[in-house]
Amino acid sequence: MSPIAFFRRLAGDQQLRNPDFRRFWASSILFNFGSQITLLALPICAALLLHATPAQMGTLAAAGSLPFLLFGLPTGVLLERRRRLPVKLCSDAMVAIGLATVPLAWWQGWLTIHWLYAIEFLLGTSYVVGGGAEQVFLTFLVGRDGLIDAQAKFGATESASRLLGPGLAGILVQLLGAPVAILCNVAGFAVSILNLRRIRAREPQPQPPRSHALRDMLDGLSFVWKHPTLRLLAWTSACWHLLFYGYTALYVLFATRVLGLAPGTMGMAQMLGGVGVFVGSMLLKPLGRRFGTGATIAIGLCASSLGFVLMPAIPRDLMGSSTASAIAYAVVVFWLDCGAILFFLPYLALRQRVTPDAFLGRMTSTMRFLTVAMAPLGAAGAGMLGERYGVRGGLAFVALGAAALTLGTLAGTRLRHVKD
């Protein structure tokens, strides 16, 4: 498609004619870019400034996923009893304030690994609450029929943030230091919050609750568990998150200490992951039309599992060259991120489309609870395995789990046959 045809297509897009959707999308772009900086800068603070051990890095990753277990179900009740946009605004403000304390603590000499544990927990809490509110508000903003197109747009811009964000984060960390890079991120969050406040669309005030909050949580669990498609998606995603958070706990240590990559080189190598996200978002529609939603999710699972398997096999100096190792690292990240986008975008759209409006909030929070409940175990377990068998050995256990999950899902479930 030529550039002129591309921009003509954008100009005729009904969703982009809606100023509220444009504002919401723009804030999502700022949030995604900021998240890329945080994803790199915060663990680098722990690994390089505080000299964290593999076990401590595992605990750091576990702290970020623990809020899914603690607050996932109550969040669903909250989202069905409150307007979602104010919840999203409060959540983003909490992220900005929490991140602002990191450079302040570093400059004052207060920063410890336990401080970073608290910040990760705060960020995880914000993601549980704000992320759930964002998904439900997007459904209100574009309608069910517009979800696939909206998710594709969000995926495309996420690919841009994954393409440019890690390189920008690596350069900022290397030139200015991780604390200052985080401070730049805070400024981006502030702009995003101001933009969200300009959205004029107002959801209808939810009806006063007629049942106890605990009863609503149990109803949400029951609905997901009795729905065959949602139950299958929950099991598959839960196992994937177990492995992903194990990988998350160790990948910074692997890149910096095992492969010997500088923060800037690591960020530049991870930019190829953004290409993977872009490729995945572009493949999403044609794969969905040709094979169906379930098969597309299965393809994404296979591609991301390949990334998990190949990562610990990268030598420090591939063919005697550290540059070759960095390139190999980038290629593996490409496969992992491409697979992740093919796995999660149709997964998110499918679970929204099969859920009635009355259960959207509870379904979103219940699925988040069920799918990430095991993530703290994955992160802490990988950290302990890394402490005992080395960082490469810990990632090897993640690779074995990924291979088992892929074979079990393809051979033992009907995921690849699921249709809309």
C-alpha positions as CSV (number, residue, x, y, z in Angstrom):
1,M,0.0,0.0,0.0
2,S,1.4,3.4,-1.0
3,P,1.7,6.1,1.7
4,I,-1.0,8.2,-0.1
5,A,-3.4,5.2,0.0
6,F,-2.6,4.6,3.6
7,F,-3.4,8.1,4.7
8,R,-6.6,8.1,2.6
9,R,-7.6,5.0,4.4
10,L,-6.9,6.6,7.8
11,A,-8.9,9.7,6.8
12,G,-11.9,7.5,5.9
13,D,-11.7,5.5,9.2
14,Q,-14.9,5.9,11.2
15,Q,-13.2,5.4,14.5
16,L,-10.6,8.0,13.8
17,R,-13.3,10.6,13.1
18,N,-14.3,10.3,16.7
19,P,-12.3,12.8,18.7
20,D,-12.7,10.9,21.9
21,F,-11.3,7.8,20.4
22,R,-8.4,9.8,19.1
23,R,-7.7,11.2,22.5
24,F,-8.0,7.7,24.1
25,W,-5.7,6.2,21.5
26,A,-3.1,9.0,21.9
27,S,-3.0,8.5,25.6
28,S,-2.5,4.8,25.0
29,I,0.5,5.6,22.8
30,L,2.0,7.8,25.5
31,F,1.3,5.1,28.1
32,N,2.9,2.4,25.9
33,F,6.1,4.4,25.3
34,G,6.3,5.2,29.0
35,S,5.9,1.6,29.9
36,Q,8.8,0.6,27.6
37,I,11.0,3.0,29.5
38,T,9.8,1.6,32.9
39,L,10.2,-2.0,31.8
40,L,13.9,-1.5,31.0
41,A,14.9,1.2,33.5
42,L,13.4,-0.2,36.7
43,P,15.0,-3.7,36.5
44,I,18.3,-2.0,35.4
45,C,18.1,0.1,38.6
46,A,17.9,-3.2,40.5
47,A,20.5,-5.1,38.5
48,L,23.2,-2.5,37.9
49,L,22.7,0.1,40.6
50,L,21.6,-2.1,43.5
51,H,23.4,-5.3,42.2
52,A,20.4,-7.5,42.8
53,T,20.7,-11.3,42.9
54,P,18.6,-13.6,40.6
55,A,16.4,-14.4,43.6
56,Q,15.9,-10.6,44.2
57,M,15.1,-10.1,40.6
58,G,12.5,-12.9,40.8
59,T,11.0,-11.2,43.9
60,L,10.9,-7.9,42.0
61,A,8.9,-9.5,39.1
62,A,6.7,-11.3,41.6
63,A,5.9,-8.0,43.4
64,G,4.6,-6.6,40.1
65,S,2.3,-9.6,39.5
66,L,1.0,-10.1,43.0
67,P,-1.8,-7.4,42.7
68,F,-3.5,-9.6,40.1
69,L,-3.9,-12.2,42.7
70,L,-4.9,-9.9,45.5
71,F,-7.1,-7.3,43.7
72,G,-8.2,-9.0,40.4
73,L,-11.6,-10.1,41.6
74,P,-12.5,-7.0,43.7
75,T,-11.6,-4.9,40.6
76,G,-14.3,-6.5,38.6
77,V,-17.0,-5.5,41.1
78,L,-15.5,-1.9,41.2
79,L,-15.6,-1.6,37.4
80,E,-19.3,-2.6,37.3
81,R,-20.2,-0.1,40.0
82,R,-18.2,2.9,38.9
83,R,-17.6,4.8,35.6
84,R,-14.4,3.4,34.1
85,L,-12.7,6.6,32.8
86,P,-12.3,8.2,36.3
87,V,-10.9,4.9,37.5
88,K,-8.4,4.9,34.7
89,L,-7.4,8.5,35.5
90,C,-6.8,7.8,39.1
91,S,-4.8,4.7,38.2
92,D,-2.5,6.6,35.9
93,A,-1.9,9.3,38.4
94,M,-0.9,6.7,41.0
95,V,1.7,5.3,38.5
96,A,3.1,8.8,37.9
97,I,3.5,9.6,41.6
98,G,5.0,6.2,42.4
99,L,7.6,6.4,39.6
100,A,8.6,10.0,40.6
101,T,9.8,8.7,44.0
102,V,12.4,6.5,42.4
103,P,14.8,9.2,41.2
104,L,14.1,11.2,44.3
105,A,15.1,8.2,46.5
106,W,18.2,7.6,44.4
107,W,19.4,11.2,44.7
108,Q,18.8,11.2,48.4
109,G,20.6,7.8,48.9
110,W,17.4,6.1,50.1
111,L,16.8,3.7,47.2
112,T,16.9,0.0,48.1
113,I,15.7,-3.2,46.5
114,H,12.8,-3.1,48.9
115,W,11.8,0.3,47.7
116,L,11.7,-1.1,44.2
117,Y,9.6,-4.0,45.4
118,A,7.0,-1.4,46.7
119,I,7.1,0.5,43.4
120,E,6.6,-2.7,41.4
121,F,3.6,-3.6,43.6
122,L,2.2,-0.2,43.0
123,L,2.6,-0.4,39.3
124,G,1.0,-3.8,39.2
125,T,-1.9,-2.6,41.2
126,S,-2.4,0.3,38.8
127,Y,-2.2,-2.1,35.9
128,V,-4.9,-4.4,37.4
129,V,-7.3,-1.5,38.0
130,G,-6.5,0.9,35.2
131,G,-5.9,-1.8,32.6
132,G,-9.3,-3.4,33.3
133,A,-11.0,0.0,33.2
134,E,-9.3,0.7,29.9
135,Q,-10.5,-2.5,28.3
136,V,-14.1,-2.0,29.4
137,F,-14.1,1.7,28.5
138,L,-12.8,0.9,25.0
139,T,-15.8,-1.5,24.5
140,F,-18.1,1.3,25.5
141,L,-16.3,3.8,23.2
142,V,-16.2,1.7,20.0
143,G,-18.9,-0.9,20.5
144,R,-18.6,-4.6,20.2
145,D,-18.4,-4.6,16.4
146,G,-15.5,-2.1,16.4
147,L,-13.4,-4.1,18.9
148,I,-11.3,-6.0,16.3
149,D,-10.4,-2.8,14.4
150,A,-9.7,-0.9,17.6
151,Q,-7.5,-3.7,18.9
152,A,-5.6,-3.7,15.6
153,K,-5.0,0.0,15.9
154,F,-3.8,-0.4,19.5
155,G,-1.6,-3.3,18.5
156,A,-0.1,-1.2,15.6
157,T,0.8,1.7,18.0
158,E,2.1,-0.8,20.6
159,S,4.4,-2.1,17.9
160,A,5.7,1.5,17.3
161,S,6.3,1.8,21.0
162,R,8.0,-1.6,21.1
163,L,10.1,-0.6,18.0
164,L,11.2,2.8,19.3
165,G,10.7,2.6,23.1
166,P,13.4,0.1,24.1
167,G,16.0,1.9,22.0
168,L,15.0,5.3,23.5
169,A,15.0,3.7,27.0
170,G,18.4,2.2,26.5
171,I,19.9,5.4,25.2
172,L,18.3,7.4,28.1
173,V,19.5,4.9,30.7
174,Q,23.0,4.8,29.3
175,L,23.4,8.6,28.8
176,L,21.4,9.9,31.8
177,G,21.1,7.0,34.1
178,A,18.1,4.9,35.0
179,P,16.6,7.3,37.6
180,V,16.6,10.2,35.1
181,A,15.1,8.0,32.4
182,I,12.2,7.2,34.8
183,L,11.7,10.9,35.5
184,C,11.3,11.4,31.7
185,N,8.6,8.7,31.8
186,V,6.7,10.6,34.6
187,A,6.4,13.6,32.3
188,G,4.9,11.4,29.6
189,F,2.3,10.0,32.0
190,A,1.4,13.6,33.1
191,V,0.6,14.5,29.5
192,S,-1.4,11.3,29.0
193,I,-3.5,12.1,32.1
194,L,-4.3,15.7,30.8
195,N,-5.3,14.2,27.5
196,L,-7.7,11.7,29.1
197,R,-9.4,14.4,31.0
198,R,-10.5,16.0,27.7
199,I,-12.6,13.0,26.7
200,R,-16.2,14.1,26.5
201,A,-18.0,10.8,26.2
202,R,-19.6,9.9,29.5
203,E,-20.7,6.4,30.3
204,P,-24.1,6.0,31.9
205,Q,-24.0,5.8,35.7
206,P,-24.1,2.1,36.6
207,Q,-27.3,0.9,38.4
208,P,-27.0,0.8,42.2
209,P,-25.8,-2.7,43.3
210,R,-28.5,-5.1,44.2
211,S,-26.3,-7.8,45.6
212,H,-23.3,-8.1,47.9
213,A,-19.8,-7.5,46.4
214,L,-18.7,-11.0,47.4
215,R,-21.7,-12.5,45.6
216,D,-20.8,-10.5,42.4
217,M,-17.2,-11.9,42.6
218,L,-18.5,-15.5,42.9
219,D,-20.9,-14.9,40.0
220,G,-18.0,-13.7,37.9
221,L,-16.0,-16.8,38.7
222,S,-18.9,-19.0,38.0
223,F,-19.6,-17.4,34.7
224,V,-16.1,-17.8,33.5
225,W,-15.7,-21.3,34.7
226,K,-19.0,-22.5,33.1
227,H,-18.2,-20.8,29.8
228,P,-16.2,-23.4,27.8
229,T,-14.3,-20.8,25.7
230,L,-13.5,-18.5,28.6
231,R,-12.4,-21.5,30.7
232,L,-10.0,-22.8,28.0
233,L,-8.6,-19.3,27.4
234,A,-8.0,-18.9,31.2
235,W,-6.1,-22.1,31.5
236,T,-3.9,-21.5,28.5
237,S,-3.2,-17.9,29.4
238,A,-2.5,-18.8,33.1
239,C,0.2,-21.3,32.0
240,W,1.7,-18.8,29.5
241,H,1.9,-16.1,32.2
242,L,3.6,-18.5,34.6
243,L,6.4,-18.9,32.0
244,F,6.5,-15.3,30.9
245,Y,7.0,-13.9,34.4
246,G,9.7,-16.4,34.9
247,Y,11.4,-15.1,31.8
248,T,10.7,-11.5,32.9
249,A,12.6,-12.1,36.2
250,L,15.8,-13.2,34.5
251,Y,16.0,-11.5,31.0
252,V,17.8,-8.3,32.2
253,L,20.4,-10.3,34.1
254,F,20.8,-12.6,31.1
255,A,21.3,-9.7,28.7
256,T,23.6,-7.6,30.9
257,R,25.6,-10.2,32.9
258,V,25.6,-13.4,30.8
259,L,25.7,-11.8,27.3
260,G,27.5,-8.7,28.5
261,L,25.2,-6.2,26.7
262,A,25.4,-2.6,27.7
263,P,22.0,-0.9,28.5
264,G,22.0,1.0,25.2
265,T,22.9,-2.2,23.2
266,M,20.2,-4.1,25.0
267,G,17.6,-1.4,24.3
268,M,18.6,-1.3,20.6
269,A,18.5,-5.1,20.4
270,Q,15.0,-5.1,21.9
271,M,13.8,-2.7,19.3
272,L,13.5,-5.7,17.0
273,G,10.8,-6.9,19.4
274,G,8.8,-3.8,18.2
275,V,9.2,-5.1,14.7
276,G,7.8,-8.4,15.9
277,V,4.8,-6.6,17.5
278,F,4.2,-4.7,14.2
279,V,4.4,-7.9,12.1
280,G,2.1,-9.6,14.5
281,S,-0.5,-6.8,14.4
282,M,-0.3,-6.8,10.6
283,L,-0.8,-10.6,10.4
284,L,-3.7,-10.5,12.9
285,K,-6.6,-9.9,10.4
286,P,-5.4,-12.2,7.5
287,L,-4.7,-15.0,9.9
288,G,-8.0,-14.6,11.7
289,R,-9.9,-14.6,8.3
290,R,-8.0,-17.7,7.0
291,F,-7.7,-19.9,10.1
292,G,-10.1,-18.4,12.7
293,T,-9.6,-16.8,16.1
294,G,-8.6,-19.9,18.0
295,A,-6.0,-21.0,15.4
296,T,-4.5,-17.5,15.4
297,I,-4.1,-17.7,19.2
298,A,-2.4,-21.1,18.8
299,I,0.0,-19.7,16.2
300,G,0.9,-17.0,18.6
301,L,1.5,-19.5,21.4
302,C,3.9,-21.5,19.1
303,A,5.8,-18.4,18.1
304,S,6.3,-17.0,21.6
305,S,7.2,-20.5,22.9
306,L,9.9,-20.6,20.2
307,G,11.3,-17.4,21.7
308,F,11.4,-18.9,25.2
309,V,13.2,-22.0,23.9
310,L,15.9,-20.2,21.9
311,M,16.7,-17.5,24.5
312,P,18.9,-19.6,26.9
313,A,20.7,-21.2,23.9
314,I,22.4,-17.9,22.9
315,P,26.1,-18.0,23.7
316,R,28.0,-15.0,25.1
317,D,30.1,-14.5,22.0
318,L,28.4,-16.1,19.1
319,M,31.0,-17.1,16.5
320,G,33.5,-15.1,18.5
321,S,31.5,-11.9,18.3
322,S,29.6,-10.0,20.9
323,T,27.7,-8.2,18.1
324,A,26.5,-11.5,16.7
325,S,25.2,-12.4,20.2
326,A,23.3,-9.1,20.4
327,I,21.8,-9.8,16.9
328,A,20.8,-13.3,18.0
329,Y,19.2,-11.8,21.2
330,A,17.2,-9.3,19.0
331,V,16.0,-12.0,16.7
332,V,14.7,-14.2,19.6
333,V,13.0,-11.2,21.1
334,F,11.3,-10.6,17.7
335,W,9.8,-14.1,17.7
336,L,8.7,-13.8,21.3
337,D,7.0,-10.5,20.8
338,C,5.4,-11.4,17.5
339,G,4.0,-14.5,19.1
340,A,2.8,-12.6,22.1
341,I,0.8,-10.1,20.0
342,L,-0.8,-12.9,17.9
343,F,-1.7,-14.7,21.2
344,F,-3.1,-11.8,23.2
345,L,-4.9,-9.5,20.7
346,P,-7.4,-12.1,19.4
347,Y,-7.6,-13.5,23.0
348,L,-8.7,-10.1,24.3
349,A,-11.1,-9.5,21.5
350,L,-12.6,-13.0,21.7
351,R,-13.3,-12.9,25.5
352,Q,-14.9,-9.5,25.1
353,R,-17.2,-10.6,22.3
354,V,-18.5,-13.7,24.0
355,T,-19.4,-11.9,27.2
356,P,-22.7,-10.1,27.8
357,D,-22.6,-6.5,28.9
358,A,-23.7,-7.3,32.4
359,F,-20.6,-9.4,33.0
360,L,-18.0,-7.4,31.2
361,G,-16.4,-5.9,34.2
362,R,-16.5,-9.1,36.3
363,M,-15.3,-11.2,33.3
364,T,-12.3,-8.9,32.7
365,S,-11.2,-8.9,36.3
366,T,-11.9,-12.6,36.8
367,M,-9.8,-13.5,33.7
368,R,-7.0,-11.3,34.9
369,F,-7.2,-12.9,38.3
370,L,-7.2,-16.5,36.9
371,T,-4.6,-15.9,34.2
372,V,-2.0,-14.1,36.3
373,A,-2.6,-15.8,39.6
374,M,0.3,-18.1,39.1
375,A,2.6,-15.3,37.8
376,P,4.2,-14.6,41.2
377,L,5.1,-18.3,41.5
378,G,6.7,-18.2,38.0
379,A,8.7,-15.1,38.8
380,A,9.9,-16.2,42.3
381,G,10.5,-19.8,41.1
382,A,12.6,-18.7,38.1
383,G,14.6,-16.4,40.5
384,M,15.3,-19.3,42.8
385,L,16.2,-21.6,39.9
386,G,18.5,-18.8,38.6
387,E,20.1,-18.6,42.0
388,R,20.8,-22.3,42.1
389,Y,21.5,-23.2,38.5
390,G,22.6,-19.8,37.1
391,V,20.6,-17.3,35.0
392,R,21.0,-19.5,31.8
393,G,19.8,-22.5,33.7
394,G,16.7,-20.7,35.1
395,L,15.8,-19.7,31.5
396,A,16.3,-23.3,30.4
397,F,13.5,-24.4,32.8
398,V,11.3,-21.7,31.3
399,A,12.1,-23.1,27.9
400,L,11.1,-26.7,28.9
401,G,7.8,-25.4,30.3
402,A,7.1,-23.5,27.1
403,A,7.6,-26.6,25.0
404,A,5.4,-28.7,27.3
405,L,2.6,-26.0,27.2
406,T,2.6,-25.8,23.4
407,L,2.5,-29.5,22.9
408,G,-0.2,-30.0,25.5
409,T,-2.3,-27.2,24.2
410,L,-2.2,-28.3,20.5
411,A,-2.7,-32.0,21.3
412,G,-4.9,-31.9,24.3
413,T,-7.3,-29.0,23.8
414,R,-9.7,-27.6,21.2
415,L,-8.1,-24.1,21.2
416,R,-7.2,-24.1,17.5
417,H,-10.8,-25.0,16.6
418,V,-12.4,-22.1,18.5
419,K,-14.3,-19.7,16.3
420,D,-16.0,-16.3,17.1
